[in-house]
Amino acid sequence: MRKILSCEFNLDTACVELRLYDGTLLSIDCTAVENEVANSMYQRSELDWLIYNDPLAYAELILKGDPELYLKAVTEKIPRD
């Protein structure tokens, strides 16, 4: 991946915006991502936490990773005794 100069969540557009070293501006539509990959309120909550607290990690997850696999791992339901 190309070098990232800045990354922030734009509340007006509901997008995580990345500015790359070569001047390219990438915009990730967070609503569309949630509609596509999140199957429960817990998964949406996890994505929301990343968007607001660590937008760079969110962008890397979407651009490099497998968000469905990540969400299954962090929102695993563990039965209580």
C-alpha positions in Angstrom: 0.0 0.0 0.0 1.1 3.5 -0.7 2.2 5.8 2.1 -0.6 7.5 4.0 -0.2 11.2 5.0 -3.4 11.6 6.9 -6.5 9.7 7.9 -9.6 11.0 9.6 -13.4 10.4 9.8 -15.5 13.1 8.1 -18.7 13.3 10.1 -20.4 15.3 7.3 -20.0 12.6 4.7 -19.8 9.5 7.1 -16.6 8.5 5.3 -13.1 7.8 6.5 -10.8 9.8 4.3 -7.2 9.1 3.5 -4.7 11.4 1.8 -1.8 9.5 0.2 1.7 10.7 -0.3 1.1 11.0 -4.1 -1.8 13.4 -3.5 -4.5 10.8 -4.0 -7.6 11.1 -1.7 -9.4 7.9 -0.8 -12.8 7.9 0.8 -14.4 4.9 2.4 -18.2 5.0 2.8 -18.6 3.7 6.3 -22.4 3.2 6.0 -22.0 1.1 2.9 -19.3 -1.0 4.6 -21.5 -1.6 7.6 -24.4 -2.6 5.5 -22.3 -5.1 3.5 -20.3 -6.8 6.3 -21.9 -6.3 9.7 -24.6 -8.8 10.6 -25.5 -7.7 14.1 -25.5 -4.7 16.3 -22.3 -5.9 18.0 -20.4 -6.0 14.7 -21.7 -2.5 13.8 -20.7 -1.3 17.3 -17.2 -2.7 16.8 -16.9 -1.0 13.4 -18.2 2.3 14.9 -15.6 2.1 17.7 -12.8 1.8 15.1 -14.2 4.6 13.0 -14.3 7.1 15.8 -11.2 6.0 17.9 -8.8 4.6 15.3 -9.8 5.5 11.7 -6.4 4.4 10.4 -6.9 0.8 11.7 -10.4 0.9 10.2 -9.0 1.9 6.8 -6.3 -0.7 6.9 -8.8 -3.4 7.9 -11.1 -2.5 5.0 -8.3 -2.0 2.4 -6.0 -4.8 3.4 -7.9 -7.2 5.5 -10.9 -9.4 5.7 -13.5 -7.4 7.8 -15.9 -10.4 8.0 -13.2 -12.6 9.6 -12.2 -9.8 12.0 -15.8 -9.2 13.1 -16.4 -12.9 13.7 -13.3 -13.0 15.9 -14.0 -10.0 18.0 -17.8 -10.4 18.4 -17.7 -14.2 19.2 -20.5 -15.2 21.5 -19.3 -17.1 24.5 -22.0 -18.9 26.5 -22.1 -18.2 30.3 -22.5 -21.0 32.8 
